[in-house]
Amino acid sequence: MAESRKLRVGMVGGGGPKNFFGAPHRTAILMDNTAELTAGALRSDPQGSLQSARELHFTRAYPDFESMMREESSLPDDQRIDYVTVVTPNDSHYPVAKAALEAGLPVLCEKPLTLTLDESQDLVKLTRKSGLPFIVAYTYTGLPMVMLAREMVRGGDLGQVRKVEAWYPQGWLAGRTEDAGVQQAEWRVDPKKSGASGCGGDIGTHAYEFVRFVAGLTAVQVQARLHTFVAGRRLDDDFTVLARLDNDGLATISASQVTIGAQNDNGFRVIGEKGTVEWSMTDALSLRVYKPGEPVSIYRLGAEYGYFPASIQPYLRLPSGHPEGFHEALANLHKTIQLQIRKRNGEDVPAAYPHPDVIDGAAGLAFIEAAVKSSDAHGKWTDVASVE
């Protein structure tokens, strides 16, 4: 049996002074003291990349991701990194993830997976060929109450799923935020960096992933309306989709970045023939279940609660009353890829939870491309490409 050790992690992106996702991922990687920050190519500027990696205490600094993949893959097994975390803007997800896979390195990549479905399909092929772990950072699927909802729905507690309602409103782009020097806004409204859909690609994909992750269903047709409310903006800042699902059910997926007052209210409602399960990020520690003629059941987060199945228990850290949230959810996604890697290395570890993988990432692009096409056709029903 292989001896347990800290896994060595490489990161691409996430080192700029105005970057958002780098810090949460670094916190997540270090949270359980099972991994360390080893290799960093953290900025597009070579000198800035080297400086940032040193400032953030990475063991090895690289000027760019190409040199990182090349040099890390040439190191002995007891020195090279165990996986790569990709936290760049959308336009570089594909080349970075492809380079990592070709170097024999597992990947945890931010979403959306790529700019286009063709790029995503290529990553699916490369991942299948290599057999390497690949996790896509749909962060909210790492929250234990979302995982518990999945167990309930997949276990048949609600019976046949009739409808899924998923939503994700924000308000931070209600004005010309991109003109105020906000880096996170600048690239998100740029089609060359963000892709064919702004709001849909950024947060609509999170809402859609609940349909797949929790309910186990996939959109086969969509009727979409993408809208740009802020004058002069080149991408949508509001995203509304009606979807036909592969079980003949329906889903509504709505997202907005112009909903003033919304506090990242990502959530879902799965409606079955026997009941409904509901969750929202604004009350992330609770899960509500509704059954006909019965009191509302509220499940709450806590490592001591026996209603969490064995598949989720390795992902619970704290007793009830101690809040866990965004960073812990990301840490759970890193835990999943780490468990997959440890299992491949021959360690005796718990089974990894089935968090979103490269196929789920590609499915998100298939959904977005169909939504854009439908909206361009004034809401015409449009087929969603299959990636299974």
Summary of the structure (lengths in Angstrom):
residues: 388
radius of gyration: 20.4
end to end distance: 34.2
largest distance: 64.6
contacts: 1390
relative contact order: 0.16
helix: 37%
strand: 21%
